[in-house]
């Protein structure tokens, strides 16, 4: 072999050695950087979740795992394919319990920013805000109707939506049947025999049945005279929403001459989400505010929840009756409604931030005050004012975690898996090296 050939081989060997050294140094540098970039809380959580065997577990480990990839299990200690030092997992780690528990040192609690609260038993004040439109109160509708044929001799209210007062003249009409009935009643007014008294009472009742206004009947009794025309008056304070006649027009028996809607109270129809219907039961009080009347508050109550759900919006209509002094609220106005349900019985509640909703379950992490945390399944009610009612799963006075739950819940899920392995398979049945 020539001297030149030997020199080339030495140079190639040196290059290979330097390349290997560079790769090894790069991997070490990347590994060191990855470890140093971990948050203090996360590194502390790994160390507190898997402390040495002397402090945490006894007996033969179930398996070893990489703290960075806990789903990979190995049957012997050493370094993982990522170069991390593997740690053992024991079957008796943590406290006993279905959800699994995690022990956290006081220092780690502070590093993770874990805050605690308590389960309280209080009476929540149910409330809800909604927007609705004002409509007429259909309970305050009066019809001025003709029970006989006739025609209008004079019309006092000539346009719809005019405000009227109780007793205000609406129209003067001439009805031949009314005139005949009045004359018959007048003819019997001076009769004093026992039989005539009965006939006179029947004649008066006929006037009532024919729809003659009470004021016209009393005029016959007091003045002892009849009038060919009769004045129709407004039965209530309100608005004429329907005008069925005009000056000089004839009308048939049964025709609706006027429709008067009262405004002493109005209805507001508000759409309530299906999930919040329990907050606005019939009878609950309501306060309304209208942009048309800044600073004014209108009192009312829920009188009905209409039994029909809108399939598009998944809402029900709450019918609210509002007091309307001075007729300030008009149909078509929009008002904001603040619902207040009757005080409910005291119930268990927690701050809403303590509840973890996964889509399949709701959980709360409880603390025993000695560094152990457990995950508990709970049933919840409707959230109100930042607090969630607890229907089952917790007891009054228990300490609960308000922040840092997801880190604890992740480690508790791993502990729960170990517990199931303990009850379903012997420790020797660990997954072979490199398995999952």
Secondary structure, 3 states (H helix, E strand, C coil): CCHHHHHHHHHHHHHHHHHHHHHHHHHHHHHHHHHHHCCHHHHHHHHHHCCCCCCCCCCCCCEEEECCEEEEEECCCCECCCCCECEEECCCCCCCCCCCEEECCHHHHHHCCCCEEECEEECCCCEEEEEEEEEECHHHEEEEECCCCEEEEEECCCCCCCEECCCCEEEEEECHHHHHHHHHHHHCCCCCCHHHHHHHHHHHHHHHHHCCCHHHHHHHHHHCCCCCEEEEECCCCEEEEEECCCCCCEECCCCEEEEEECCCEEEEEEEEEHHHHHHCCCCCEEEEEECCCCCCCEEEEEEEEEEEECCCCCEEEEEEEEECHHHCCCCCCEEEEEEECCCCCCEEEEEHHHCEECCCCEEEEEECCCCEEEEEEEEECCCECCEEEEEECCCCCCEEECCCHHHHHHHHHHHHHHHHHHHHCCHHHCCCCCCC
